[in-house]
Amino acid sequence: MQSSLFAHNDSQTQERWSLQNKQMLRVTLEGHDDILARKGTMVAYQGLMEFDAEYQNNQQGRARAHTGEGLDLMRCHGQGTVYLANLAQHVHVMEVEQDGLTVDSSYVLAMDSSLHHEVIAVDSLYGISGSGKYQLNITGRGKVALMTSGAPLMMQVTPDKYVNCDADAIVAWSTGLRVQMQAQTHSSGVWRRRGNTGEGWELSFMGSGYALVQPSELLPPQNAQIGSGLAAQYGMGQQGVRGQNQGNVWS
C-alpha cells in the first residue's frame, strides 16, 4: 500500500513531551510519571496505559461551581505513549517554573501531575464577557500543554513596556505580572462594544513576564445574535456566548 499518509507516521524522539504535529501532543510514560489530561482528549496510545477520572476535592468543586473555572481531568498512567488532541487546535508545550502560569482553563490540554492548580480572581470593577474574571493559576515545576485556535503571539512584558490584550483573545500569562482589567469605552457604555469597532474589554499587564495571545476571540462578530435576552447579547448568562460555545474550538 502506498499513500502520502505514510509521511505522517509516529515521530521518533527521546523527549517525554513532544509534538507529533501542530495539533497533536505525544507523551511518553514510564510507569512512575503520571500526567493529567483533559477528559476525552486521548486519540491513540501504545503500550500498557490506563485512564482514570481525576478526583476533585471539596475546595476545587466549590470553586468550579462558583466561578465556572476549573478542569475536568483524567489521570493517564502506565508504560507507553499516549497521543492527545482536541478539535484540531494548535498545541504548545510550556515549562512551568516557580513564578507560575495563569491560564484560562479552556485552553489546558494536559499537565504533569506534580503541578498544582487553583482558581484565582482577576481584580476588576466589572464582570467580563468571554474569558471571565476568574482564571486558573498553575504552580510548581513541570510541563503543561496549552491549546490555541491558530498560531499564537507571545508578547514580552517589561517594567518599561507594558502590554494590553483583548480579554477574549488572551490565553495565558506569567503569574507574577500585575493585571488590570478595564473596559475599552467610557463608563456609560461599559456593556456595549466600542462603537462599531468590535472592541470591548482589555487586560493590561505590567511587570516582567510574558502574555500569550491567540489569533481569535471568544465572542462572535459584531452585531451577531446568539440565544435570547439582553444578557445573551453581551455574552453573559446561560444563553450567552460561553453557554452556547462550551466545548467547541472557540471556547
Secondary structure, DSSP 8 states (H G I E B T S, - for coil): ---GGGGG-----S-SEEEEETTEEEEEEESS--EEEETT-EEEEEEEEEEEE----HHHHHHHHHHS----EEEEEEEEEEEE-STT-EEEEEEE-TT-EEE-GGGEEEEETT-EEEEEE---SS--TTT-SEEEEEESSEEEEEEESSS-EEEEEBTTB-EEEETTTEEEEETTSEEEEEESS-GGGTTS-STTS---EEEEEESSEEEEE-SS-SS-STT---SSSHHHHTT-STTSHHHHSTTSTT-
